[in-house]
């Protein structure tokens, strides 16, 4: 009976996972959940924060520091994207009470909050996320295809501009009457 309950719990957790790809020659996370996305490409909005939960296992004992690094493959080029310290410091963003140091085989989850800059072009990019230890060895790595789209803030600004233009046109029309 316990096995059945455990199997159902694992299936339920996996059902919410996002289908990401493995990086070549690097350990794959146990699971990645991109908020509001099960099947890539995941739509992310400019001016907002894409939230990912990355569940992985420690690859060595006594890992004191873990750093998140990202690159985006755009038009065949891998472009690095520097993360702010408060995001790239994985140990500060571990969930469920976990904290560094972590040990080999320890199951932890990192909350990766990726701000989508409003200046990003509206394209689809393959985003690679790598978590490295202090020696630069990859603990885990995955690739997620993301569609960058205009955010609700931008849409609201366009609406306001259209509304203002319509008001100006309405005043011009009223004065002609």
N, C-alpha and C positions, 0 to 999 in steps of 0.2 A: 504494500500500500504506500509506504514511504517513497519507494522508487517512482511510482506513478505520479505522486504529488510533485516530486522533484523534477521529473521529466516535463510535466505540465508547466511548472514555474519557469523552466529554461525555455520552453517553446513560447510562452507568453512574453518573456523578456526579449527573445530573438525576433518576435513579430514586430516590435517597434524599432528594430535596428535599421540603419540605412545601409544599402548595398554599396559599399565602397570597394576600391581595388587595392591590391597589394603592391607595394613598392618592390622593385627587383632587388633580391638578395638582402632584404631587411625583414626583421620580425613583424608579423601582422598583429594588430590589436585583437583582443577577444571580441570586441564589439565597438561600433561607432554609431551614435545616434545624432543625426542632424535634426534640430527642431523643425517640425513641419515638413519633413522630407524622408520618405522611405526609399524612393527610387530616383537616383540622379538622372539628369542634372537637377540639382537642388536650386531653387530660385532664391536668391538673396537680394535684398533691396539696398540701394545706395542710401547712405545716411543712417543705416540701422546696424544692429549687431546680430551676426549669425552665431547661433549657440550650438556647440557640439559637445557631446560627452564621449570621451575616449577611454574605454576600459582596456587595460593592458596588464601584463605581468612584468615584475621586475626581472631583469636579466642577470644581475649580479647581487651580491650581498652588500649591505651598507651603502646604498646609493644616496648620497647627500644632496646632490643638485641634479635637476633635470631641466633642460631647456627646450622649448618648442621653437621650431623653425618652419617657415613656410616658403614655398615658391609657387608661382602660377605659370603654367605652360600656356602661352598665348602666341598664336601664329607660328608654332613650332619652336618658340624661344622660351627657355626657363628663366623667369624673372624672379629674383629673390624679393621678398617683402618683409621688411624689418618690423617685428612686433614690439610694442611697448613692453617694458620690463614687467609691469603688473600682469601681462598676459603670457609672456614667454617663460616666466618663472612657474614651472609646473607645480613645484612643491607648495606654492602659495594657493594653488587652485585645485588641490585634491579634494574630492568630495567624500561624504559619508564618514567623516572623522579620521580619514587616513592622513598621515603626515610623513615627511621624510625624516630620517632615512627609511628607505624601503629595501626589502631583501629579495633575493632570487625566488621567483615563483609567487611573490605576494601580489594579490589581485587588487588593483586600485583603479579609480576613475578620475580623470582630469576633466574639468569643465573648461573648454576652450571657447572664449568669447572673442570673435573676430569682427572688428568694426569694418564695415564696408564703406570706404571713403566715398563721399559724394562725387569726387573727381574721377572715379574709376569709369572706364568706358563700358557701355552696355554690350557685353560680349559673353560668350561661354568660355570658361577657362577650367583647365584641370589643376586643382589646387592640391599640392603635396604638403602633408603635415608630418614632420619628423620630430620625435622626442629623443633627445640625445642626453647621455650622461656627461659628467664633467670631463671625461677623456674624449668626447666627441663620438662615442660609439652609439649607434642607433639602438634604442630600447624598443621602439615600435615606429611604424611608418605606414601611411595609407594615402590614397589618392581619391579625391572626390570631385566630380565634375559639377561646376556651379555656373548658373546663369545669373549674370548681374543685370538687374533691372532698376528702372527708376523707382524710387521709394515713394511712400505716401506723402512725405513732406514736399517732395518735388511736384507731385501731382496736385497737392493743395495750392502750392505757389502758382502753378500754371492756371488753375481754376481762378484764383484771385486776380491774376493778370488778365485773363479772359473777361472776368466780370467787370474789371475796371475799364477795359477797352470797350465793352458793351455799354457801360454807363456813359463814357465819353461820346460814343456814337449816338446814344439815345438823346443826350443833351443837344448835340449838333442837329439831330432830327427835329427835336422840340422847338429849337430856335428858328427853324425854317418854316414852321407852321404859322 
